[in-house]
């Protein structure tokens, strides 16, 4: 199963962790060299590669002469310095391997904006068509803490879903998902919630922002999009080549049969969620099993304030089941929850649609 999933992947997102790129504030250029050489080999086999890189803040930290923990503004300034140096290295080393690169910096606002989200997807598609390797990072120089994506594992997963990738590979400094009870690598995960969540303890690296918990969150995102994910040790010089040759290394997260792409992927993972709509069992069956739109008659509770066109989360009996774009504000929905369409038409004189959330704007989770 592993060999089939990995070898069949055409578009691959490769996420590189800070710990592989930066040591003592120095760039590990040999790693970028090995990465470039592997991408050449992958492309010779018909693979398309997109790189999501960390390391800007860690690389800029060389100028943190006082050695104290930088505050948010200082981190942003260090990221600006480090990103320039990081991209220069990628550009120079990849060019030595006849690879052209393109820098793409993304913020949380870009993910939340439907217009920007589509624009990024189109840009990545064009770059790949031109055989250019996109090098993506969060724009940490301007991202404020409250709206930052926060970690590049999540960013890589969002990009994988956005770019309709087949495989996401998280290269880190560990051998895979480790069962801390046995200290052994978990080779395959088929059910994230049942198998993986209880095996992991929260931790972060000193320079990076991700730990194994963020990698599990990335796995959840790509799993919903029908994308496979691998966690592997990037300290092995040609780990990508070995993986594509079927080597049984790292941890493989098998994809689900779900296929959230395009607009529904954005609704599920990109759009900012502004509130909650709780529904009854009958509405849950209609939405989840019969593919129907959500009507007000099935709504039992409205939480938080939201406007028409906002994205909200759907809950049934305390379980989050979907996200969707609402045609109703929270005030309007509070007025008509549990009501039939005929009453709503009379109340609003036909100015609002029958559906609270149309099925085309619903993403099941």
DRENFI-523360 format. One record per residue (C-alpha): residue number from 1; x, y, z; chain. Coordinates in steps of 0.25 Angstrom, whole numbers. Layout:
<atom NUM,<X,Y,Z>,'A'>
...
***
This chain:
<atom 1,<0,0,0>,'A'>
<atom 2,<11,10,4>,'A'>
<atom 3,<19,8,-9>,'A'>
<atom 4,<6,10,-18>,'A'>
<atom 5,<2,22,-10>,'A'>
<atom 6,<16,29,-11>,'A'>
<atom 7,<20,25,-25>,'A'>
<atom 8,<7,29,-31>,'A'>
<atom 9,<8,43,-25>,'A'>
<atom 10,<10,53,-36>,'A'>
<atom 11,<10,67,-29>,'A'>
<atom 12,<18,67,-16>,'A'>
<atom 13,<19,77,-5>,'A'>
<atom 14,<32,77,2>,'A'>
<atom 15,<32,84,16>,'A'>
<atom 16,<46,87,21>,'A'>
<atom 17,<48,89,36>,'A'>
<atom 18,<56,100,43>,'A'>
<atom 19,<65,89,50>,'A'>
<atom 20,<69,84,37>,'A'>
<atom 21,<73,97,31>,'A'>
<atom 22,<79,105,42>,'A'>
<atom 23,<89,101,53>,'A'>
<atom 24,<95,112,62>,'A'>
<atom 25,<89,123,53>,'A'>
<atom 26,<97,117,42>,'A'>
<atom 27,<90,112,29>,'A'>
<atom 28,<93,97,26>,'A'>
<atom 29,<95,99,11>,'A'>
<atom 30,<98,84,9>,'A'>
<atom 31,<84,81,12>,'A'>
<atom 32,<79,90,1>,'A'>
<atom 33,<89,84,-8>,'A'>
<atom 34,<83,70,-5>,'A'>
<atom 35,<69,75,-6>,'A'>
<atom 36,<72,81,-20>,'A'>
<atom 37,<78,68,-25>,'A'>
<atom 38,<66,60,-20>,'A'>
<atom 39,<57,70,-27>,'A'>
<atom 40,<64,68,-40>,'A'>
<atom 41,<63,53,-39>,'A'>
<atom 42,<48,54,-35>,'A'>
<atom 43,<45,63,-47>,'A'>
<atom 44,<52,53,-56>,'A'>
<atom 45,<42,43,-52>,'A'>
<atom 46,<30,52,-55>,'A'>
<atom 47,<28,58,-41>,'A'>
<atom 48,<24,73,-39>,'A'>
<atom 49,<31,79,-26>,'A'>
<atom 50,<27,90,-17>,'A'>
<atom 51,<35,94,-5>,'A'>
<atom 52,<30,100,8>,'A'>
<atom 53,<42,105,16>,'A'>
<atom 54,<44,110,30>,'A'>
<atom 55,<57,116,35>,'A'>
<atom 56,<56,131,33>,'A'>
<atom 57,<55,135,47>,'A'>
<atom 58,<66,125,51>,'A'>
<atom 59,<75,130,41>,'A'>
<atom 60,<73,144,44>,'A'>
<atom 61,<76,141,59>,'A'>
<atom 62,<91,142,56>,'A'>
<atom 63,<89,157,57>,'A'>
<atom 64,<82,156,71>,'A'>
<atom 65,<95,160,78>,'A'>
<atom 66,<90,161,92>,'A'>
<atom 67,<85,147,92>,'A'>
<atom 68,<72,150,98>,'A'>
<atom 69,<59,144,94>,'A'>
<atom 70,<54,154,83>,'A'>
<atom 71,<40,161,85>,'A'>
<atom 72,<30,160,73>,'A'>
<atom 73,<35,173,66>,'A'>
<atom 74,<49,167,67>,'A'>
<atom 75,<45,154,62>,'A'>
<atom 76,<38,161,50>,'A'>
<atom 77,<51,169,47>,'A'>
<atom 78,<60,156,48>,'A'>
<atom 79,<50,149,39>,'A'>
<atom 80,<52,160,28>,'A'>
<atom 81,<67,158,29>,'A'>
<atom 82,<67,143,29>,'A'>
<atom 83,<57,142,18>,'A'>
<atom 84,<66,150,9>,'A'>
<atom 85,<78,141,12>,'A'>
<atom 86,<70,128,11>,'A'>
<atom 87,<64,131,-2>,'A'>
<atom 88,<78,135,-8>,'A'>
<atom 89,<83,121,-4>,'A'>
<atom 90,<71,114,-10>,'A'>
<atom 91,<73,122,-23>,'A'>
<atom 92,<88,120,-24>,'A'>
<atom 93,<88,105,-20>,'A'>
<atom 94,<76,101,-28>,'A'>
<atom 95,<82,109,-40>,'A'>
<atom 96,<94,100,-39>,'A'>
<atom 97,<85,89,-42>,'A'>
<atom 98,<78,95,-53>,'A'>
<atom 99,<66,98,-45>,'A'>
<atom 100,<59,112,-45>,'A'>
<atom 101,<52,116,-32>,'A'>
<atom 102,<41,126,-29>,'A'>
<atom 103,<39,132,-15>,'A'>
<atom 104,<24,132,-10>,'A'>
<atom 105,<21,139,3>,'A'>
<atom 106,<8,136,10>,'A'>
<atom 107,<0,142,21>,'A'>
<atom 108,<-12,137,29>,'A'>
<atom 109,<-20,148,22>,'A'>
<atom 110,<-16,142,8>,'A'>
<atom 111,<-22,129,13>,'A'>
<atom 112,<-35,135,18>,'A'>
<atom 113,<-38,143,6>,'A'>
<atom 114,<-45,135,-4>,'A'>
<atom 115,<-39,144,-15>,'A'>
<atom 116,<-25,143,-10>,'A'>
<atom 117,<-26,128,-8>,'A'>
<atom 118,<-30,126,-22>,'A'>
<atom 119,<-19,135,-27>,'A'>
<atom 120,<-9,128,-20>,'A'>
<atom 121,<-14,114,-25>,'A'>
<atom 122,<-13,120,-40>,'A'>
<atom 123,<1,126,-37>,'A'>
<atom 124,<6,112,-32>,'A'>
<atom 125,<-1,105,-44>,'A'>
<atom 126,<6,114,-54>,'A'>
<atom 127,<20,113,-47>,'A'>
<atom 128,<19,98,-47>,'A'>
<atom 129,<15,98,-62>,'A'>
<atom 130,<27,106,-65>,'A'>
<atom 131,<36,96,-58>,'A'>
<atom 132,<39,106,-47>,'A'>
<atom 133,<41,101,-32>,'A'>
<atom 134,<32,110,-23>,'A'>
<atom 135,<39,113,-10>,'A'>
<atom 136,<28,117,0>,'A'>
<atom 137,<29,123,14>,'A'>
<atom 138,<19,130,23>,'A'>
<atom 139,<22,145,22>,'A'>
<atom 140,<27,146,36>,'A'>
<atom 141,<32,160,34>,'A'>
<atom 142,<18,166,34>,'A'>
<atom 143,<10,155,41>,'A'>
<atom 144,<5,160,54>,'A'>
<atom 145,<3,149,65>,'A'>
<atom 146,<-12,149,66>,'A'>
<atom 147,<-14,146,51>,'A'>
<atom 148,<-1,138,48>,'A'>
<atom 149,<-3,124,42>,'A'>
<atom 150,<7,120,53>,'A'>
<atom 151,<15,108,48>,'A'>
<atom 152,<19,103,34>,'A'>
<atom 153,<13,89,36>,'A'>
<atom 154,<0,96,36>,'A'>
<atom 155,<4,105,24>,'A'>
<atom 156,<9,93,16>,'A'>
<atom 157,<-4,85,18>,'A'>
<atom 158,<-12,97,14>,'A'>
<atom 159,<-3,98,2>,'A'>
<atom 160,<-5,84,-1>,'A'>
<atom 161,<-20,85,-1>,'A'>
<atom 162,<-20,98,-9>,'A'>
<atom 163,<-10,92,-20>,'A'>
<atom 164,<-18,79,-21>,'A'>
<atom 165,<-5,71,-17>,'A'>
<atom 166,<-4,56,-16>,'A'>
<atom 167,<6,55,-5>,'A'>
<atom 168,<11,64,6>,'A'>
<atom 169,<25,61,12>,'A'>
<atom 170,<29,67,25>,'A'>
<atom 171,<44,67,26>,'A'>
<atom 172,<49,68,41>,'A'>
<atom 173,<60,64,50>,'A'>
<atom 174,<53,51,55>,'A'>
<atom 175,<50,38,49>,'A'>
<atom 176,<35,39,48>,'A'>
<atom 177,<23,39,58>,'A'>
<atom 178,<29,33,71>,'A'>
<atom 179,<20,25,80>,'A'>
<atom 180,<26,31,93>,'A'>
<atom 181,<21,18,101>,'A'>
<atom 182,<30,9,93>,'A'>
<atom 183,<40,19,86>,'A'>
<atom 184,<37,13,73>,'A'>
<atom 185,<33,19,60>,'A'>
<atom 186,<19,17,56>,'A'>
<atom 187,<20,12,41>,'A'>
<atom 188,<6,15,36>,'A'>
<atom 189,<-6,23,41>,'A'>
<atom 190,<-20,20,35>,'A'>
<atom 191,<-28,27,46>,'A'>
<atom 192,<-22,39,51>,'A'>
<atom 193,<-32,41,63>,'A'>
<atom 194,<-31,27,68>,'A'>
<atom 195,<-17,24,65>,'A'>
<atom 196,<-8,36,66>,'A'>
<atom 197,<-14,46,76>,'A'>
<atom 198,<-11,38,88>,'A'>
<atom 199,<3,35,84>,'A'>
<atom 200,<8,49,84>,'A'>
<atom 201,<13,59,94>,'A'>
<atom 202,<13,74,91>,'A'>
<atom 203,<27,79,89>,'A'>
<atom 204,<34,90,80>,'A'>
<atom 205,<48,92,76>,'A'>
<atom 206,<55,105,81>,'A'>
<atom 207,<56,111,67>,'A'>
<atom 208,<44,106,60>,'A'>
<atom 209,<29,107,64>,'A'>
<atom 210,<25,93,61>,'A'>
<atom 211,<24,80,69>,'A'>
<atom 212,<18,67,66>,'A'>
<atom 213,<5,72,70>,'A'>
<atom 214,<5,82,58>,'A'>
<atom 215,<9,71,49>,'A'>
<atom 216,<-3,63,53>,'A'>
<atom 217,<-12,75,51>,'A'>
<atom 218,<-6,76,37>,'A'>
<atom 219,<-9,61,35>,'A'>
<atom 220,<-24,64,38>,'A'>
<atom 221,<-24,75,28>,'A'>
<atom 222,<-18,67,16>,'A'>
<atom 223,<-26,55,21>,'A'>
<atom 224,<-39,62,18>,'A'>
<atom 225,<-34,66,4>,'A'>
<atom 226,<-31,52,1>,'A'>
<atom 227,<-16,54,1>,'A'>
<atom 228,<-5,45,7>,'A'>
<atom 229,<5,50,17>,'A'>
<atom 230,<19,45,21>,'A'>
<atom 231,<28,50,33>,'A'>
<atom 232,<42,46,30>,'A'>
<atom 233,<56,49,35>,'A'>
<atom 234,<62,60,26>,'A'>
<atom 235,<76,57,32>,'A'>
<atom 236,<77,45,23>,'A'>
<atom 237,<84,51,11>,'A'>
<atom 238,<74,45,0>,'A'>
<atom 239,<62,42,8>,'A'>
<atom 240,<52,47,-3>,'A'>
<atom 241,<59,38,-13>,'A'>
<atom 242,<58,26,-4>,'A'>
<atom 243,<43,29,-1>,'A'>
<atom 244,<39,30,-15>,'A'>
<atom 245,<47,17,-18>,'A'>
<atom 246,<38,10,-7>,'A'>
<atom 247,<47,10,5>,'A'>
<atom 248,<39,7,18>,'A'>
<atom 249,<44,19,25>,'A'>
<atom 250,<37,30,33>,'A'>
<atom 251,<22,30,36>,'A'>
<atom 252,<11,29,25>,'A'>
<atom 253,<-2,36,28>,'A'>
<atom 254,<-12,29,18>,'A'>
<atom 255,<-22,38,11>,'A'>
<atom 256,<-37,37,13>,'A'>
<atom 257,<-47,35,2>,'A'>
<atom 258,<-51,50,4>,'A'>
<atom 259,<-47,60,-7>,'A'>
<atom 260,<-48,74,-2>,'A'>
<atom 261,<-42,83,-13>,'A'>
<atom 262,<-45,97,-18>,'A'>
<atom 263,<-55,105,-12>,'A'>
<atom 264,<-59,94,-2>,'A'>
<atom 265,<-45,93,3>,'A'>
<atom 266,<-44,108,5>,'A'>
<atom 267,<-57,107,13>,'A'>
<atom 268,<-52,95,21>,'A'>
<atom 269,<-38,100,24>,'A'>
<atom 270,<-36,114,20>,'A'>
<atom 271,<-48,123,23>,'A'>
<atom 272,<-48,130,36>,'A'>
<atom 273,<-60,123,44>,'A'>
<atom 274,<-69,134,50>,'A'>
<atom 275,<-79,126,58>,'A'>
<atom 276,<-86,113,61>,'A'>
<atom 277,<-99,107,56>,'A'>
<atom 278,<-104,95,64>,'A'>
<atom 279,<-114,86,57>,'A'>
<atom 280,<-123,74,60>,'A'>
<atom 281,<-121,60,56>,'A'>
<atom 282,<-131,61,45>,'A'>
<atom 283,<-123,72,39>,'A'>
<atom 284,<-110,65,41>,'A'>
<atom 285,<-115,53,33>,'A'>
<atom 286,<-120,62,22>,'A'>
<atom 287,<-107,70,21>,'A'>
<atom 288,<-97,58,23>,'A'>
<atom 289,<-103,46,17>,'A'>
<atom 290,<-113,51,7>,'A'>
<atom 291,<-105,63,2>,'A'>
<atom 292,<-116,73,4>,'A'>
<atom 293,<-115,88,8>,'A'>
<atom 294,<-117,93,22>,'A'>
<atom 295,<-131,99,25>,'A'>
<atom 296,<-135,107,37>,'A'>
<atom 297,<-144,97,41>,'A'>
<atom 298,<-132,88,46>,'A'>
<atom 299,<-125,99,54>,'A'>
<atom 300,<-126,98,69>,'A'>
<atom 301,<-116,108,74>,'A'>
<atom 302,<-108,120,68>,'A'>
<atom 303,<-95,124,75>,'A'>
<atom 304,<-87,137,73>,'A'>
<atom 305,<-90,148,64>,'A'>
<atom 306,<-88,147,49>,'A'>
<atom 307,<-92,153,36>,'A'>
<atom 308,<-98,148,23>,'A'>
<atom 309,<-86,142,15>,'A'>
<atom 310,<-78,138,27>,'A'>
<atom 311,<-73,124,29>,'A'>
<atom 312,<-79,117,41>,'A'>
<atom 313,<-77,103,47>,'A'>
<atom 314,<-88,93,48>,'A'>
<atom 315,<-90,85,60>,'A'>
<atom 316,<-99,73,64>,'A'>
<atom 317,<-99,68,78>,'A'>
<atom 318,<-86,75,81>,'A'>
<atom 319,<-79,69,70>,'A'>
<atom 320,<-73,78,59>,'A'>
<atom 321,<-78,72,45>,'A'>
<atom 322,<-76,83,35>,'A'>
<atom 323,<-73,97,31>,'A'>
<atom 324,<-81,106,22>,'A'>
<atom 325,<-84,120,16>,'A'>
<atom 326,<-97,125,22>,'A'>
<atom 327,<-108,133,15>,'A'>
<atom 328,<-113,138,28>,'A'>
<atom 329,<-107,147,39>,'A'>
<atom 330,<-107,142,53>,'A'>
<atom 331,<-119,152,56>,'A'>
<atom 332,<-127,147,45>,'A'>
<atom 333,<-125,132,48>,'A'>
<atom 334,<-128,134,62>,'A'>
<atom 335,<-142,139,58>,'A'>
<atom 336,<-145,127,49>,'A'>
<atom 337,<-138,115,55>,'A'>
<atom 338,<-147,103,55>,'A'>
<atom 339,<-157,110,45>,'A'>
<atom 340,<-162,105,32>,'A'>
<atom 341,<-159,112,19>,'A'>
<atom 342,<-173,117,17>,'A'>
<atom 343,<-172,125,30>,'A'>
<atom 344,<-158,131,26>,'A'>
<atom 345,<-163,135,13>,'A'>
<atom 346,<-175,143,19>,'A'>
<atom 347,<-165,149,30>,'A'>
<atom 348,<-155,154,20>,'A'>
<atom 349,<-164,155,8>,'A'>
<atom 350,<-156,146,0>,'A'>
<atom 351,<-143,154,1>,'A'>
<atom 352,<-135,142,7>,'A'>
<atom 353,<-133,129,1>,'A'>
<atom 354,<-139,116,6>,'A'>
<atom 355,<-125,110,10>,'A'>
<atom 356,<-118,115,22>,'A'>
<atom 357,<-105,109,15>,'A'>
<atom 358,<-106,103,1>,'A'>
<atom 359,<-100,90,-1>,'A'>
<atom 360,<-90,96,-11>,'A'>
<atom 361,<-85,104,0>,'A'>
<atom 362,<-84,93,10>,'A'>
<atom 363,<-71,85,14>,'A'>
<atom 364,<-73,73,22>,'A'>
<atom 365,<-62,70,32>,'A'>
***
